[in-house]
Amino acid sequence: MALDGAFLSFIAAEIGVLVGARVDKVQQPEKDELNLTFRQKGGGAKLLLSSSADHPRAHLTAQNKENPMTAPMFCMLLRKHLGGAKLHAVRQPGLERQLYLDFDCRDDLGDEVQKTLSVEIMGRHSNIIFIGPDGKIIDAIKHIDFTMSSKRQVLPGLPYTPPPAQDKVDLLMQTPVDALQRVLGQSGSLEKAMLKGVQGVSPLVCRELCEQVAGDMTVDINTLRDTGRGRLLAAFTALQERLRSHTGEPTLLTDVQTGRPLEFSFMRIMQYGDRAQTRRMETFSALLDAFYTERDRVLRVSQRAHDMLQVVEHAAQRIGRKLERQRTELATSEDREALKQRGDLVSANLYQLKKGMSVCSLADFYHDDALVEIALDVRLTPAQNAQKFYKAYHKAAAAERFLTEQIAEGEEELRYLETVLDEISRASGESELAEIREELIGGGYLRRRGKKREKLRENAPRHFVSDDGFEILIGRNNKQNDRLTLKTAAKTDMWFHTKNIPGAHVIVLADGREVPERTLTQAAVLAATHSKAKDSAQVPVDYAPVRHVKKPVGAKPGMVIYEGYNTAYVQPDEALAARLEE
């Protein structure tokens, strides 16, 4: 993982500025994540500690996450012990992926004692452990019993034992020559030799050092000559100096084509060449905020909304298959005129036809009296054969009317389900997902869990302010879209929505004023950014006064019709959305 021990040392230095600050709030927005808010003379700061198996980390954060209505037990325990406590020290053992946060607290008798939070960043083994002054575990965010690990148990009351130390060279305590000798004593690729021999460096950093030393990320250690070994020693020396002096560069690499974060590091990374764009962030914490926030949100939403996604996707697939069959049947019914014409030809020639004929050849007065062969039922009289053709014709006509209605209803339901998938993908918290779940229960797609309806936390629409000072509101889900457009918005406000693409309703509160062109453009960009087409280059967005937007009787949540609109073509811009949001 890119968050290696070396990178963590820079994070530890940033957290160190909070030494002397007091804990103001303890929150646990996720089962494996803590937020500690500190207060001090210079202002407050929030520290994020995550033991997520996918995105474990520790850093200062500017993000605000929704917290559960009832705090988890571990959170309540920390509030009891750490409320008002003073951060005494931030320690990192060598270049391990571990931090100790020491706090000056008061015990039940009012005496000052020191308690510690151990933050262990080790992939799926990550944990946050609260340790008492006697060295015993008070509690942990994840309990590890003997059935889960025979080597190290993490349970309340047990003595705390740190994770096993790695037998690697620590550049903070040892010399670059030690690192060189340890690496040269390995075999195979230089990258793997550095991973095995040097503490606190990730595969990304090892590949970059290989590039610096040999111009080849796959170079074998046995091919290094004296010149290469000299460059490797110089690289270790420079790395040691960078770590000891805390002169790292918070570097974010983004994909040139999509703009999405690829990697991060404490040094410049050149191995991606033209495929990645390098951006230097203000702090290491801001770098981790930028890299992980959206990834973490998408991952957690997919985990929490798994059942909803499964139900909606299966429903959409079922409707898609049904529509395909109905369209095939509709295409067949479109040939019904030929049935009527055959009935007319048989009726006009009853005098020359007899019962028992299997086929007849008649002059087709619909096509210049050209001879046409018509298959007959030998069991029926000529008149009955004619009626059989007429009956088939009327049946096909009725089928066309029925299928046309059914296809229209199926297409509308499919569009609705696509909007549900879109709003799930944009959900940012448990309460938003609960509102979507309630919407699906109301639509008959999901069953309610338990008999009682849970009390939902009301979410306000997303709030933005344009550069011209106009308020812009964006719905979070289909039901909120309906409330926003049909109840909250005034008739003179402006409504925006991506054209034929699932997305949020966007309202510009005009307050009786004329909306300037710049605000119209920014609202259209926000509509594109909060839609299924957020990763597209050019997105069509329709906009019209709210008075031109109507909801048909019986329409699904979020579905409206509109007229008197204009269309703008814009590019989604998450940076603009972040700047305008309040």
C-alpha positions as CSV (number, residue, x, y, z in Angstrom):
1,M,0.0,0.0,0.0
2,A,1.2,3.5,-0.8
3,L,0.6,4.6,2.9
4,D,3.9,3.1,4.0
5,G,5.8,3.7,7.2
6,A,7.9,6.4,5.5
7,F,4.7,8.3,4.5
8,L,3.2,7.8,7.9
9,S,6.2,9.5,9.5
10,F,5.2,12.7,7.7
11,I,1.6,12.3,8.8
12,A,2.9,11.8,12.4
13,A,4.7,15.1,12.2
14,E,1.5,16.9,11.0
15,I,-0.5,15.3,13.8
16,G,2.2,16.3,16.2
17,V,1.1,20.0,16.0
18,L,-1.9,18.9,18.1
19,V,0.3,18.0,21.1
20,G,-1.2,20.0,24.0
21,A,-4.6,20.2,22.4
22,R,-7.6,18.8,24.2
23,V,-10.2,16.3,22.9
24,D,-13.5,18.1,22.3
25,K,-15.5,15.4,20.5
26,V,-15.2,11.7,19.8
27,Q,-17.3,10.4,16.9
28,Q,-17.5,7.0,15.2
29,P,-19.2,7.5,11.8
30,E,-18.3,4.0,10.6
31,K,-17.8,0.7,12.5
32,D,-14.1,0.9,11.8
33,E,-13.5,4.6,11.8
34,L,-13.0,7.3,14.5
35,N,-13.0,11.1,14.3
36,L,-11.3,13.0,17.2
37,T,-12.0,16.7,17.3
38,F,-9.4,18.8,19.1
39,R,-9.6,22.3,20.5
40,Q,-6.6,24.6,21.1
41,K,-5.8,28.3,21.2
42,G,-5.1,28.5,17.5
43,G,-8.4,26.8,16.5
44,G,-9.7,23.3,16.2
45,A,-8.7,20.3,14.1
46,K,-10.2,16.9,13.3
47,L,-8.2,13.7,13.3
48,L,-9.4,10.7,11.3
49,L,-8.4,7.2,12.4
50,S,-9.5,4.3,10.2
51,S,-9.0,0.6,10.6
52,S,-10.8,-0.2,7.4
53,A,-9.5,-3.3,5.7
54,D,-9.4,-1.5,2.3
55,H,-8.5,2.1,3.3
56,P,-6.8,2.1,6.7
57,R,-5.2,5.4,7.5
58,A,-4.6,8.2,10.0
59,H,-4.5,11.9,9.1
60,L,-6.1,15.3,9.8
61,T,-9.2,15.8,7.8
62,A,-11.5,18.6,6.6
63,Q,-14.3,16.2,5.7
64,N,-17.6,16.0,7.7
65,K,-19.3,12.6,7.7
66,E,-22.7,11.7,8.9
67,N,-22.8,10.0,12.3
68,P,-25.2,7.3,13.5
69,M,-28.2,8.3,15.6
70,T,-26.9,6.1,18.4
71,A,-23.1,6.1,19.1
72,P,-21.4,2.6,19.1
73,M,-20.2,1.3,22.4
74,F,-16.5,1.8,21.6
75,C,-17.2,5.5,20.8
76,M,-19.1,5.9,24.1
77,L,-16.2,4.3,26.0
78,L,-13.7,6.7,24.4
79,R,-15.9,9.7,25.2
80,K,-15.9,8.6,28.8
81,H,-12.1,8.3,29.0
82,L,-10.8,10.9,26.5
83,G,-13.4,13.7,26.8
84,G,-11.3,16.7,27.7
85,A,-8.0,14.7,27.7
86,K,-4.8,16.4,26.5
87,L,-2.8,14.9,23.6
88,H,0.6,14.3,25.2
89,A,2.7,12.7,22.4
90,V,2.5,11.1,18.9
91,R,4.9,8.2,18.6
92,Q,5.8,6.0,15.7
93,P,8.0,2.9,16.3
94,G,10.7,3.2,13.7
95,L,9.1,3.3,10.3
96,E,6.4,0.8,11.1
97,R,2.9,1.5,10.0
98,Q,1.8,2.2,13.5
99,L,1.1,5.3,15.6
100,Y,0.8,5.6,19.4
101,L,-1.3,8.6,20.5
102,D,-0.6,9.2,24.2
103,F,-3.3,11.2,26.2
104,D,-3.1,12.8,29.7
105,C,-6.4,11.8,31.3
106,R,-8.0,11.6,34.7
107,D,-9.0,8.3,36.3
108,D,-12.1,7.7,38.4
109,L,-10.3,9.2,41.5
110,G,-9.3,12.3,39.6
111,D,-5.6,11.4,39.4
112,E,-3.8,12.1,36.2
113,V,-2.9,9.0,34.2
114,Q,-1.7,8.3,30.7
115,K,-3.8,6.3,28.2
116,T,-2.9,5.4,24.7
117,L,-4.6,4.8,21.4
118,S,-2.6,2.4,19.2
119,V,-3.4,2.9,15.5
120,E,-2.2,-0.1,13.5
121,I,-2.3,0.3,9.7
122,M,-1.9,-3.2,8.4
123,G,-4.4,-3.9,5.7
124,R,-7.1,-6.3,6.8
125,H,-5.3,-6.7,10.2
126,S,-5.7,-2.9,10.9
127,N,-7.0,-2.0,14.3
128,I,-7.5,0.8,16.8
129,I,-6.7,-0.3,20.3
130,F,-7.2,1.7,23.5
131,I,-4.6,0.9,26.2
132,G,-4.8,1.8,29.9
133,P,-1.9,3.1,32.1
134,D,-1.2,-0.5,33.3
135,G,-0.5,-1.6,29.7
136,K,-3.7,-3.6,29.5
137,I,-6.2,-3.3,26.7
138,I,-9.3,-1.4,27.7
139,D,-11.1,-2.0,24.4
140,A,-10.5,-2.2,20.7
141,I,-12.5,-1.3,17.6
142,K,-11.9,-4.9,16.5
143,H,-11.8,-7.8,18.8
144,I,-9.4,-10.6,17.9
145,D,-9.8,-13.8,19.8
146,F,-7.9,-17.2,19.7
147,T,-10.1,-18.5,16.8
148,M,-9.0,-15.6,14.7
149,S,-5.3,-15.5,15.6
150,S,-3.3,-17.9,17.7
151,K,-0.3,-15.5,17.9
152,R,-1.9,-12.2,19.0
153,Q,-5.2,-11.7,20.7
154,V,-6.8,-8.3,21.1
155,L,-9.4,-8.4,23.8
156,P,-10.3,-6.2,26.8
157,G,-8.3,-7.0,29.9
158,L,-5.4,-8.7,28.1
159,P,-1.9,-7.2,28.2
160,Y,-1.2,-5.2,25.1
161,T,1.5,-6.6,22.8
162,P,2.6,-4.7,19.8
163,P,2.6,-6.3,16.3
164,P,5.7,-8.4,15.6
165,A,8.6,-6.2,14.4
166,Q,9.9,-6.7,10.9
167,D,13.6,-7.7,10.4
168,K,14.4,-4.8,8.1
169,V,16.8,-1.8,8.1
170,D,15.3,1.3,9.7
171,L,16.9,4.3,7.9
172,L,16.0,6.5,10.9
173,M,18.2,4.5,13.2
174,Q,20.7,2.8,10.9
175,T,22.9,4.0,8.1
176,P,22.4,3.9,4.3
177,V,25.4,1.5,4.1
178,D,23.4,-0.9,6.3
179,A,20.5,-0.6,3.9
180,L,22.8,-1.2,0.9
181,Q,24.4,-4.3,2.4
182,R,21.0,-5.7,3.4
183,V,19.6,-5.2,-0.2
184,L,22.7,-6.6,-1.9
185,G,22.5,-9.7,0.3
186,Q,19.1,-10.5,-1.4
187,S,18.5,-12.2,-4.7
188,G,16.1,-11.5,-7.5
189,S,14.7,-8.1,-8.6
190,L,16.0,-4.9,-7.0
191,E,12.4,-3.9,-6.2
192,K,11.7,-7.0,-4.1
193,A,15.1,-6.9,-2.5
194,M,14.3,-3.3,-1.2
195,L,10.9,-4.4,0.0
196,K,12.4,-7.3,2.0
197,G,15.4,-5.4,3.3
198,V,14.3,-1.7,4.0
199,Q,11.6,-0.8,6.5
200,G,8.8,1.6,5.6
201,V,9.0,1.8,1.8
202,S,6.1,0.7,-0.4
203,P,6.3,-1.0,-3.8
204,L,5.7,2.4,-5.4
205,V,8.7,4.0,-3.8
206,C,10.9,0.9,-4.5
207,R,10.0,1.0,-8.2
208,E,10.8,4.7,-8.3
209,L,14.2,4.1,-6.7
210,C,14.9,1.4,-9.3
211,E,14.0,3.9,-12.0
212,Q,16.5,6.4,-10.4
213,V,19.3,3.9,-10.0
214,A,19.1,1.8,-13.2
215,G,16.4,3.4,-15.4
216,D,14.5,0.1,-15.2
217,M,11.9,-0.8,-12.7
218,T,12.4,-4.5,-13.3
219,V,16.2,-4.5,-12.9
220,D,17.8,-7.6,-11.3
221,I,20.0,-7.0,-8.3
222,N,22.8,-9.3,-9.7
223,T,23.2,-7.0,-12.7
224,L,24.1,-3.9,-10.6
225,R,27.7,-2.9,-11.1
226,D,29.8,-0.5,-9.0
227,T,28.2,2.5,-10.6
228,G,24.7,1.2,-10.0
229,R,25.5,0.3,-6.4
230,G,26.9,3.8,-5.9
231,R,23.7,5.3,-7.2
232,L,21.7,3.0,-4.9
233,L,23.7,4.2,-1.9
234,A,23.1,7.8,-2.9
235,A,19.4,7.1,-3.2
236,F,19.3,5.6,0.3
237,T,21.3,8.6,1.7
238,A,18.9,11.1,0.1
239,L,15.9,9.1,1.4
240,Q,17.3,9.1,4.9
241,E,17.9,12.8,4.8
242,R,14.4,13.4,3.5
243,L,12.9,11.3,6.4
244,R,15.1,12.8,9.1
245,S,14.5,16.4,8.1
246,H,10.8,15.9,7.3
247,T,11.3,17.5,3.8
248,G,8.8,15.3,1.9
249,E,6.7,16.4,-1.0
250,P,3.0,15.6,-0.7
251,T,2.5,14.3,-4.3
252,L,-0.8,13.2,-5.8
253,L,-0.8,11.4,-9.2
254,T,-3.9,11.6,-11.3
255,D,-4.9,9.8,-14.5
256,V,-4.4,12.2,-17.4
257,Q,-7.6,11.0,-19.2
258,T,-10.0,10.6,-16.4
259,G,-8.6,12.9,-13.8
260,R,-9.0,10.2,-11.1
261,P,-6.3,9.7,-8.4
262,L,-3.9,6.9,-9.2
263,E,-1.2,7.1,-6.5
264,F,0.3,9.3,-3.7
265,S,3.7,9.6,-2.2
266,F,6.1,11.7,-0.1
267,M,8.4,12.1,-3.1
268,R,8.1,13.0,-6.8
269,I,7.0,9.9,-8.9
270,M,8.2,9.8,-12.5
271,Q,7.6,6.1,-13.4
272,Y,4.1,6.8,-14.9
273,G,5.5,9.2,-17.5
274,D,2.8,10.9,-19.6
275,R,0.0,8.7,-18.3
276,A,-0.2,10.6,-15.0
277,Q,-0.3,14.2,-14.0
278,T,1.6,15.2,-10.8
279,R,0.1,17.6,-8.4
280,R,1.7,18.9,-5.2
281,M,-0.7,19.2,-2.3
282,E,-0.4,21.7,0.6
283,T,-0.2,19.0,3.3
284,F,0.1,15.2,3.6
285,S,-3.3,15.1,5.3
286,A,-4.9,17.1,2.5
287,L,-3.3,14.6,0.1
288,L,-4.9,11.6,1.9
289,D,-8.3,13.5,2.1
290,A,-8.2,14.0,-1.7
291,F,-7.1,10.5,-2.5
292,Y,-9.3,8.5,-0.2
293,T,-12.6,10.4,0.4
294,E,-14.4,9.5,-2.8
295,R,-12.9,6.0,-2.9
296,D,-14.0,5.3,0.6
297,R,-17.5,6.7,0.0
298,V,-18.0,4.6,-3.1
299,L,-16.8,1.5,-1.3
300,R,-18.9,2.0,1.8
301,V,-22.1,2.8,-0.2
302,S,-21.6,-0.4,-2.3
303,Q,-21.2,-2.4,0.9
304,R,-24.3,-0.9,2.7
305,A,-26.5,-0.8,-0.4
306,H,-25.6,-4.3,-1.7
307,D,-29.1,-5.7,-1.2
308,M,-30.7,-2.6,-2.8
309,L,-28.3,-2.7,-5.8
310,Q,-29.0,-6.4,-6.2
311,V,-32.8,-6.0,-6.2
312,V,-32.8,-3.0,-8.5
313,E,-30.3,-4.5,-11.0
314,H,-32.3,-7.8,-11.1
315,A,-35.5,-5.8,-11.6
316,A,-33.9,-3.8,-14.4
317,Q,-32.6,-7.0,-16.1
318,R,-36.0,-8.7,-15.8
319,I,-37.8,-5.7,-17.4
320,G,-35.2,-5.5,-20.1
321,R,-35.8,-9.2,-21.1
322,K,-39.6,-8.6,-21.0
323,L,-39.3,-5.5,-23.2
324,E,-37.2,-7.5,-25.7
325,R,-39.9,-10.2,-26.0
326,Q,-42.7,-7.6,-26.2
327,R,-40.9,-5.7,-29.0
328,T,-40.5,-9.0,-30.9
329,E,-44.2,-9.7,-30.6
330,L,-45.0,-6.1,-31.6
331,A,-43.0,-6.5,-34.8
332,T,-44.9,-9.7,-35.6
333,S,-48.3,-7.9,-35.1
334,E,-47.3,-5.1,-37.5
335,D,-47.9,-7.6,-40.4
336,R,-51.6,-7.8,-39.6
337,E,-52.7,-5.9,-42.7
338,A,-51.7,-9.0,-44.8
339,L,-54.2,-11.0,-42.7
340,K,-57.0,-8.6,-43.5
341,Q,-56.1,-8.6,-47.2
342,R,-56.2,-12.4,-47.3
343,G,-59.6,-12.4,-45.7
344,D,-60.9,-9.9,-48.3
345,L,-59.5,-11.9,-51.2
346,V,-61.1,-15.1,-49.9
347,S,-64.4,-13.4,-49.3
348,A,-64.4,-11.9,-52.8
349,N,-63.8,-15.4,-54.3
350,L,-66.2,-17.6,-52.3
351,Y,-68.0,-18.7,-55.4
352,Q,-64.9,-20.4,-56.8
353,L,-63.6,-22.0,-53.6
354,K,-64.7,-25.3,-52.0
355,K,-64.3,-26.9,-48.6
356,G,-61.3,-29.2,-48.3
357,M,-58.9,-27.0,-50.4
358,S,-55.5,-26.6,-48.8
359,V,-54.4,-23.7,-51.0
360,C,-55.9,-21.4,-53.5
361,S,-54.4,-19.1,-56.2
362,L,-56.3,-15.8,-56.5
363,A,-55.9,-12.4,-58.3
364,D,-54.7,-9.9,-55.7
365,F,-56.7,-6.7,-56.4
366,Y,-54.5,-4.9,-53.8
367,H,-51.4,-5.5,-55.9
368,D,-52.5,-5.1,-59.6
369,D,-54.3,-8.4,-59.8
370,A,-51.0,-10.4,-59.4
371,L,-51.7,-14.0,-58.5
372,V,-51.1,-14.9,-54.9
373,E,-51.3,-18.2,-53.2
374,I,-53.2,-18.4,-49.9
375,A,-53.0,-21.4,-47.5
376,L,-56.4,-22.6,-46.3
377,D,-57.6,-24.8,-43.5
378,V,-59.1,-28.0,-45.1
379,R,-61.4,-28.4,-42.2
380,L,-63.2,-25.1,-42.8
381,T,-65.5,-23.8,-45.4
382,P,-64.3,-20.9,-47.6
383,A,-66.4,-18.4,-45.6
384,Q,-65.0,-19.8,-42.3
385,N,-61.4,-19.4,-43.7
386,A,-62.2,-15.8,-44.5
387,Q,-63.5,-15.3,-40.9
388,K,-60.3,-16.9,-39.5
389,F,-58.2,-14.4,-41.3
390,Y,-60.3,-11.5,-40.0
391,K,-60.2,-12.9,-36.4
392,A,-56.4,-13.1,-36.6
393,Y,-56.3,-9.5,-37.9
394,H,-58.4,-8.1,-35.0
395,K,-56.3,-10.1,-32.5
396,A,-53.1,-8.7,-33.9
397,A,-54.5,-5.2,-33.8
398,A,-55.6,-5.6,-30.1
399,A,-52.1,-7.1,-29.4
400,E,-50.4,-4.0,-30.9
401,R,-52.4,-1.6,-28.7
402,F,-51.7,-3.7,-25.6
403,L,-48.0,-4.2,-26.4
404,T,-47.5,-0.5,-27.1
405,E,-48.9,0.4,-23.7
406,Q,-46.9,-2.4,-22.0
407,I,-43.7,-1.3,-23.7
408,A,-44.2,2.3,-22.7
409,E,-44.8,1.3,-19.1
410,G,-41.8,-1.0,-19.1
411,E,-39.6,1.7,-20.5
412,E,-40.8,4.2,-17.9
413,E,-40.1,1.7,-15.1
414,L,-36.6,1.0,-16.5
415,R,-35.8,4.7,-16.6
416,Y,-37.0,5.0,-13.0
417,L,-34.8,2.1,-11.9
418,E,-31.8,3.7,-13.6
419,T,-32.5,6.9,-11.6
420,V,-32.5,4.7,-8.4
421,L,-29.1,3.2,-9.3
422,D,-27.8,6.7,-10.0
423,E,-29.0,8.1,-6.6
424,I,-27.5,5.1,-4.8
425,S,-24.2,5.8,-6.5
426,R,-24.4,9.4,-5.3
427,A,-25.5,8.7,-1.7
428,S,-23.0,9.9,0.9
429,G,-24.4,8.5,4.2
430,E,-26.6,6.0,6.0
431,S,-29.6,8.4,6.2
432,E,-29.6,9.0,2.4
433,L,-29.5,5.2,1.8
434,A,-32.4,4.8,4.3
435,E,-34.5,7.3,2.3
436,I,-33.8,5.4,-0.9
437,R,-34.6,2.1,0.8
438,E,-37.9,3.6,2.0
439,E,-38.6,4.7,-1.6
440,L,-38.0,1.1,-2.8
441,I,-40.2,-0.3,-0.1
442,G,-43.0,2.1,-1.1
443,G,-42.6,1.0,-4.7
444,G,-42.9,-2.7,-3.8
445,Y,-39.3,-3.6,-4.7
446,L,-38.2,-4.3,-1.2
447,R,-39.8,-5.7,2.0
448,R,-39.6,-3.8,5.2
449,R,-37.2,-5.2,7.8
450,G,-39.3,-5.8,10.9
451,K,-42.8,-4.5,11.5
452,K,-42.2,-0.9,12.6
453,R,-41.1,1.8,10.3
454,E,-37.8,3.3,11.4
455,K,-37.6,7.0,12.0
456,L,-35.6,8.6,9.3
457,R,-33.3,11.5,9.7
458,E,-34.4,14.4,7.4
459,N,-31.8,15.4,4.9
460,A,-31.9,18.8,3.4
461,P,-31.1,19.2,-0.3
462,R,-27.5,19.9,-1.2
463,H,-26.9,23.7,-1.0
464,F,-24.7,25.7,-3.4
465,V,-24.2,29.4,-4.1
466,S,-23.3,30.6,-7.6
467,D,-20.6,33.3,-8.2
468,D,-23.5,35.7,-8.7
469,G,-24.9,35.0,-5.3
470,F,-27.9,32.8,-6.3
471,E,-28.8,29.9,-4.1
472,I,-28.8,26.5,-5.9
473,L,-30.5,23.4,-4.4
474,I,-29.9,19.8,-5.6
475,G,-32.1,16.8,-4.7
476,R,-30.4,13.8,-3.1
477,N,-33.0,11.2,-4.2
478,N,-36.2,10.9,-6.2
479,K,-38.6,11.7,-3.4
480,Q,-36.5,14.8,-2.5
481,N,-36.4,15.7,-6.2
482,D,-40.3,15.7,-6.2
483,R,-40.4,17.9,-3.0
484,L,-37.8,20.3,-4.3
485,T,-39.3,20.8,-7.7
486,L,-43.0,20.6,-6.9
487,K,-43.2,22.1,-3.4
488,T,-40.1,24.0,-2.4
489,A,-39.4,25.8,-5.7
490,A,-41.4,28.9,-6.8
491,K,-42.9,29.1,-10.3
492,T,-40.3,31.6,-11.4
493,D,-37.3,29.6,-10.2
494,M,-35.2,27.7,-12.8
495,W,-35.2,23.9,-13.0
496,F,-32.3,21.9,-14.5
497,H,-31.9,18.2,-15.4
498,T,-29.6,16.2,-17.7
499,K,-31.4,15.4,-21.0
500,N,-32.5,11.7,-21.1
501,I,-29.9,10.8,-18.4
502,P,-30.6,9.8,-14.8
503,G,-29.6,12.6,-12.4
504,A,-30.7,15.0,-9.7
505,H,-33.2,17.9,-10.0
506,V,-31.4,21.2,-9.7
507,I,-33.2,24.4,-8.7
508,V,-31.9,28.0,-8.9
509,L,-33.8,30.1,-6.5
510,A,-34.4,33.2,-8.5
511,D,-36.4,35.1,-5.9
512,G,-38.1,37.1,-8.6
513,R,-34.8,38.2,-10.3
514,E,-33.5,37.4,-13.7
515,V,-30.9,34.6,-13.5
516,P,-27.7,35.7,-15.2
517,E,-25.9,33.6,-17.8
518,R,-23.0,32.7,-15.5
519,T,-25.4,31.2,-12.9
520,L,-27.3,29.3,-15.6
521,T,-24.1,27.8,-16.8
522,Q,-22.9,26.9,-13.3
523,A,-26.3,25.3,-12.4
524,A,-26.1,23.2,-15.6
525,V,-22.6,22.1,-14.7
526,L,-23.8,21.1,-11.2
527,A,-26.7,19.1,-12.9
528,A,-24.2,17.3,-15.1
529,T,-21.8,16.6,-12.1
530,H,-24.7,15.2,-10.1
531,S,-25.8,12.7,-12.8
532,K,-24.9,9.4,-14.3
533,A,-22.9,11.3,-16.9
534,K,-20.5,12.8,-14.4
535,D,-17.5,11.2,-16.1
536,S,-18.5,12.4,-19.6
537,A,-16.9,15.2,-21.6
538,Q,-20.0,16.9,-22.9
539,V,-23.4,16.5,-21.2
540,P,-26.7,18.0,-22.5
541,V,-28.7,19.7,-19.7
542,D,-32.3,20.9,-20.2
543,Y,-33.5,23.9,-18.2
544,A,-36.8,25.7,-17.9
545,P,-38.8,27.8,-15.5
546,V,-40.4,25.6,-12.8
547,R,-43.9,26.6,-14.0
548,H,-43.2,24.6,-17.1
549,V,-42.4,21.4,-15.1
550,K,-45.3,19.0,-14.3
551,K,-45.7,15.6,-12.8
552,P,-48.1,13.2,-14.6
553,V,-50.7,11.5,-12.5
554,G,-49.4,8.1,-11.2
555,A,-45.8,8.8,-12.3
556,K,-42.9,7.2,-10.4
557,P,-41.0,9.3,-7.8
558,G,-38.7,11.9,-9.5
559,M,-40.4,11.5,-13.0
560,V,-41.7,14.8,-14.5
561,I,-42.5,16.2,-17.9
562,Y,-41.6,19.7,-19.1
563,E,-41.9,22.1,-22.0
564,G,-40.6,25.5,-23.0
565,Y,-37.0,24.5,-22.2
566,N,-33.5,25.3,-23.5
567,T,-30.6,22.9,-23.7
568,A,-27.0,23.6,-22.6
569,Y,-24.0,21.4,-23.3
570,V,-21.5,21.5,-20.4
571,Q,-18.7,19.5,-18.9
572,P,-19.1,18.1,-15.4
573,D,-16.7,19.8,-12.9
574,E,-16.3,18.4,-9.4
575,A,-13.9,21.1,-8.5
576,L,-16.5,23.8,-9.2
577,A,-19.1,21.8,-7.3
578,A,-16.8,21.6,-4.3
579,R,-16.1,25.4,-4.5
580,L,-19.7,26.4,-4.7
581,E,-21.1,24.0,-2.1
582,E,-21.9,25.4,1.4
